[in-house]
Amino acid sequence: MALSLQVIYPVTDETHFDYDYYLGTHMPMVDEHMGAHIASVLVTKGVASGPDAPPESYAVATMTFVDQAALDAALGAAGPVIADIGNFTNTRPQMLIGEVIA
């Protein structure tokens, strides 16, 4: 069964997010360390949380995996990626691991 890992970066009054670093350095690092295990990657930049509402998330990275073994291998290789988070944001990322159902 296919699985997904979503990393969500919430916006708060005290946080910042460097999109240039995220796209230019962090996401290539994801590819370098975890990419062999990832089936697909989608990065979404938050622009709104509804009509006339500011975004509640800076970005959401969605990675899909063919099975649990691929997800486990990617997470096992994620140490340098996780250590890099403080270089582009001071928000606390949320993670959602789920079954791909559609």
DRENLO-787382 format. One record per residue: residue in one letter; x, y, z of N, C-alpha, C in turn. Coordinates in Angstrom, 3 decimals. Each point is the difference from the previous one (the first is absolute). Example, Ala and Ser with C-alpha at 12.3 -4.5 7.8 and 13.67 -1.06 7.14 Angstrom:
2
<'A' <13.190 -5.690 7.800> <-0.890 1.190 0.000> <0.900 1.200 0.000>>
<'S' <-0.350 1.050 -0.720> <0.820 1.190 0.060> <-0.770 1.090 0.730>>
// end
This chain:
102
<'M' <0.837 -1.173 0.000> <-0.837 1.173 0.000> <0.883 1.239 0.000>>
<'A' <-0.351 0.977 -0.823> <0.754 1.254 -0.079> <-0.251 0.844 1.246>>
<'L' <1.045 0.704 0.418> <-0.085 0.872 1.177> <0.491 1.388 -0.378>>
<'S' <-0.418 0.986 0.795> <0.493 1.356 -0.194> <0.533 0.544 1.310>>
<'L' <0.938 0.910 -0.138> <0.527 0.763 1.123> <-0.187 1.454 -0.368>>
<'Q' <-0.744 0.713 0.822> <-0.172 1.430 -0.206> <0.701 0.728 1.134>>
<'V' <0.789 1.000 -0.374> <0.659 0.852 0.978> <-0.613 1.377 -0.165>>
<'I' <-0.634 0.478 1.069> <-0.772 1.239 -0.023> <0.720 1.013 0.887>>
<'Y' <0.220 1.187 -0.538> <0.719 1.050 0.719> <-0.980 1.107 0.383>>
<'P' <-0.520 -0.008 1.250> <-1.015 0.966 0.412> <0.542 1.418 0.168>>
<'V' <-0.841 0.958 -0.317> <0.291 1.418 0.187> <-0.449 0.422 1.399>>
<'T' <0.852 0.711 0.705> <-0.396 0.691 1.238> <0.621 1.391 -0.040>>
<'D' <-0.402 0.850 0.919> <0.527 1.370 0.038> <1.499 0.047 0.238>>
<'E' <0.541 -1.004 0.652> <1.419 0.008 0.382> <0.896 -0.760 -0.968>>
<'T' <-0.530 -0.512 -1.116> <0.804 -0.863 -0.866> <0.318 0.667 -1.331>>
<'H' <0.997 -0.572 -0.660> <0.391 0.427 -1.340> <0.300 -1.246 -0.834>>
<'F' <0.094 0.214 -1.315> <0.260 -1.105 -0.921> <0.740 0.551 -1.205>>
<'D' <1.163 -0.562 -0.328> <0.814 0.436 -1.126> <-0.256 -0.943 -1.179>>
<'Y' <-0.878 0.426 -0.914> <-0.374 -0.833 -1.140> <1.191 -0.264 -0.932>>
<'D' <0.868 0.991 -0.180> <1.143 -0.189 -0.891> <0.905 -1.116 0.515>>
<'Y' <0.296 0.005 1.296> <0.829 -1.053 0.577> <-0.733 -1.337 -0.073>>
<'Y' <-1.275 0.009 0.323> <-0.795 -1.230 0.004> <0.041 -0.678 -1.366>>
<'L' <-0.251 0.782 -1.056> <-0.039 -0.577 -1.344> <1.389 -0.237 -0.582>>
<'G' <0.949 0.877 0.301> <1.315 -0.090 -0.604> <0.981 -0.912 0.708>>
<'T' <-0.190 -0.196 1.300> <0.936 -0.816 0.780> <-0.679 -1.175 0.695>>
<'H' <-1.096 0.264 0.701> <-0.622 -1.065 0.799> <-0.615 -1.097 -0.870>>
<'M' <-0.788 0.367 -0.988> <-0.642 -1.032 -0.818> <1.023 -0.816 -0.798>>
<'P' <1.093 0.594 -0.525> <1.046 -0.854 -0.592> <0.620 -0.952 1.033>>
<'M' <0.062 0.427 1.257> <0.516 -0.868 1.057> <-0.967 -1.174 0.235>>
<'V' <-1.296 0.283 -0.057> <-1.000 -1.075 0.100> <0.242 -1.013 -1.112>>
<'D' <0.210 0.492 -1.211> <0.244 -0.900 -1.126> <1.277 -0.810 0.198>>
<'E' <1.048 0.658 0.472> <1.288 -0.669 0.197> <-0.084 -1.135 1.016>>
<'H' <-0.649 0.255 1.122> <0.006 -0.976 1.097> <-1.189 -0.975 -0.032>>
<'M' <-1.131 0.452 -0.501> <-1.211 -0.812 0.077> <-0.555 -0.388 -1.370>>
<'G' <0.459 0.688 -1.037> <-0.601 -0.114 -1.326> <-0.072 -1.393 -0.585>>
<'A' <0.962 -0.838 0.302> <-0.016 -1.358 -0.556> <-1.219 -0.794 0.455>>
<'H' <-0.633 0.428 1.069> <-1.129 -0.727 0.579> <-1.344 0.669 -0.284>>
<'I' <0.026 1.204 -0.553> <-1.209 0.796 -0.214> <-0.539 -0.245 -1.406>>
<'A' <-1.311 -0.228 -0.110> <-0.632 -0.185 -1.306> <-0.312 1.345 -0.658>>
<'S' <-0.437 0.989 0.796> <-0.303 1.326 -0.543> <0.069 1.040 1.109>>
<'V' <0.211 1.251 -0.410> <0.065 1.124 0.931> <-0.819 1.144 -0.573>>
<'L' <-0.774 0.646 0.857> <-0.758 1.190 -0.359> <0.195 1.011 1.122>>
<'V' <0.420 1.212 -0.347> <0.139 1.063 0.987> <-1.018 1.080 -0.328>>
<'T' <-0.786 0.382 0.999> <-1.021 1.018 -0.161> <0.302 1.173 0.920>>
<'K' <0.048 1.202 -0.562> <0.195 1.223 0.786> <-1.362 0.524 0.414>>
<'G' <-0.165 0.251 1.295> <-1.269 0.524 0.491> <-0.226 1.428 -0.459>>
<'V' <-1.163 0.256 -0.584> <-0.361 1.360 -0.410> <-1.280 0.487 0.665>>
<'A' <-0.824 -0.913 0.475> <-1.241 0.373 0.684> <-0.546 -1.214 0.732>>
<'S' <-0.819 0.270 1.014> <-0.677 -1.086 0.714> <-1.495 0.008 -0.284>>
<'G' <-0.381 0.778 -0.962> <-1.391 0.135 -0.400> <-0.177 1.373 -0.611>>
<'P' <-1.202 0.311 -0.444> <-0.228 1.329 -0.571> <0.341 1.094 1.022>>
<'D' <0.870 0.897 -0.404> <0.386 1.145 0.833> <0.616 -0.390 1.335>>
<'A' <0.608 -1.196 0.077> <0.655 -0.449 1.238> <1.470 -0.275 -0.296>>
<'P' <0.897 0.521 0.828> <1.426 -0.257 -0.236> <0.325 -1.479 0.188>>
<'P' <1.110 -0.466 -0.582> <0.340 -1.416 0.128> <0.337 -0.364 1.443>>
<'E' <-0.374 -1.203 0.390> <0.346 -0.519 1.323> <1.271 -0.835 -0.055>>
<'S' <0.479 -0.275 -1.225> <1.235 -0.764 -0.184> <0.867 0.705 -1.022>>
<'Y' <1.313 0.022 0.262> <0.938 0.532 -0.981> <0.057 -0.911 -1.212>>
<'A' <0.079 -1.297 0.253> <0.154 -0.974 -1.074> <-0.406 -1.375 0.513>>
<'V' <-0.314 -0.870 -0.951> <-0.254 -1.410 0.281> <0.800 -0.806 -1.023>>
<'A' <0.850 -0.877 0.493> <0.728 -0.918 -0.875> <-0.671 -1.361 0.102>>
<'T' <-0.424 -0.534 -1.126> <-0.648 -1.304 -0.047> <0.888 -0.963 -0.776>>
<'M' <0.404 -1.057 0.666> <0.815 -1.044 -0.624> <-0.790 -1.295 0.018>>
<'T' <0.022 -0.732 -1.094> <-0.685 -1.282 -0.035> <1.024 -1.123 -0.109>>
<'F' <-0.404 -1.161 0.499> <0.855 -1.182 0.071> <-0.803 -1.208 -0.450>>
<'V' <0.650 -0.933 -0.674> <-0.720 -1.165 -0.510> <-0.480 -0.922 1.111>>
<'D' <0.724 -0.008 1.139> <-0.404 -0.885 1.093> <0.678 0.430 1.305>>
<'Q' <-0.304 -0.704 1.062> <0.536 0.311 1.323> <1.518 -0.109 0.035>>
<'A' <0.552 -0.986 -0.704> <1.451 -0.173 -0.005> <0.697 1.221 -0.596>>
<'A' <-0.548 0.566 -1.066> <0.584 1.194 -0.621> <-0.093 1.194 0.945>>
<'L' <-1.139 0.157 0.658> <-0.161 1.089 0.972> <0.996 -0.167 1.142>>
<'D' <0.115 -1.202 0.518> <0.933 -0.258 1.103> <1.440 0.302 -0.409>>
<'A' <0.365 -0.383 -1.208> <1.359 0.261 -0.478> <0.250 1.501 -0.141>>
<'A' <-0.981 0.719 -0.520> <0.140 1.452 -0.144> <0.132 0.669 1.360>>
<'L' <-0.827 -0.397 0.940> <0.080 0.585 1.345> <1.323 -0.345 0.666>>
<'G' <0.509 -1.172 -0.264> <1.288 -0.397 0.552> <1.155 0.828 -0.543>>
<'A' <-0.177 0.553 -1.181> <1.046 0.816 -0.627> <-0.216 1.491 0.207>>
<'A' <-1.028 0.379 0.731> <-0.428 1.400 0.093> <0.756 0.843 1.016>>
<'G' <0.940 -0.552 0.741> <0.687 0.752 1.047> <0.555 1.344 -0.446>>
<'P' <0.800 0.050 -1.075> <0.532 1.289 -0.456> <-1.093 0.966 -0.458>>
<'V' <-1.062 -0.533 -0.557> <-1.120 0.833 -0.457> <-0.683 0.649 1.206>>
<'I' <-0.257 -0.777 1.013> <-0.641 0.526 1.209> <0.908 1.024 0.680>>
<'A' <1.287 -0.279 0.044> <0.955 0.923 0.628> <0.061 1.334 -0.738>>
<'D' <-0.369 0.037 -1.261> <0.073 1.214 -0.815> <-1.183 0.947 0.195>>
<'I' <-1.073 -0.446 0.604> <-1.227 0.799 0.101> <0.253 1.380 0.600>>
<'G' <0.817 0.089 1.040> <0.273 1.279 0.638> <0.706 1.005 -0.889>>
<'N' <0.510 -0.436 -1.138> <0.660 0.917 -0.923> <-0.972 0.803 -0.859>>
<'F' <-1.292 -0.384 -0.041> <-0.951 0.757 -0.811> <-1.267 0.416 0.740>>
<'T' <-0.218 -0.541 1.199> <-1.190 0.396 0.745> <0.191 -0.244 1.488>>
<'N' <-0.766 0.738 0.787> <-0.027 -0.243 1.442> <-1.365 -0.509 0.446>>
<'T' <-0.847 -0.347 -0.966> <-1.282 -0.607 0.347> <0.224 -1.482 0.272>>
<'R' <-0.894 -0.605 0.741> <0.099 -1.437 0.302> <-0.834 -0.775 -1.009>>
<'P' <0.639 -0.731 -0.918> <-0.755 -0.727 -1.016> <-0.886 -1.086 0.611>>
<'Q' <-1.113 -0.202 -0.649> <-0.890 -1.105 0.349> <0.157 -1.058 -1.080>>
<'M' <-0.142 -1.255 0.388> <0.093 -1.090 -0.971> <-1.291 -0.812 0.020>>
<'L' <-0.407 -0.414 -1.179> <-1.142 -0.900 -0.136> <0.420 -1.138 -0.913>>
<'I' <-0.051 -1.209 0.516> <0.243 -1.200 -0.801> <-1.353 -0.640 -0.232>>
<'G' <-0.287 -0.310 -1.255> <-1.309 -0.551 -0.279> <-0.001 -0.992 -1.146>>
<'E' <-1.099 -0.715 -0.123> <-0.219 -0.905 -1.115> <-0.548 0.812 -1.170>>
<'V' <0.540 -0.230 -1.176> <-0.509 0.653 -1.199> <-1.248 -0.777 -0.428>>
<'I' <-1.150 0.680 0.027> <-1.254 -0.702 -0.302> <-0.664 0.488 -1.278>>
<'A' <0.529 1.030 -0.617> <-0.574 0.480 -1.263> <1.041 0.719 -0.812>>
// end
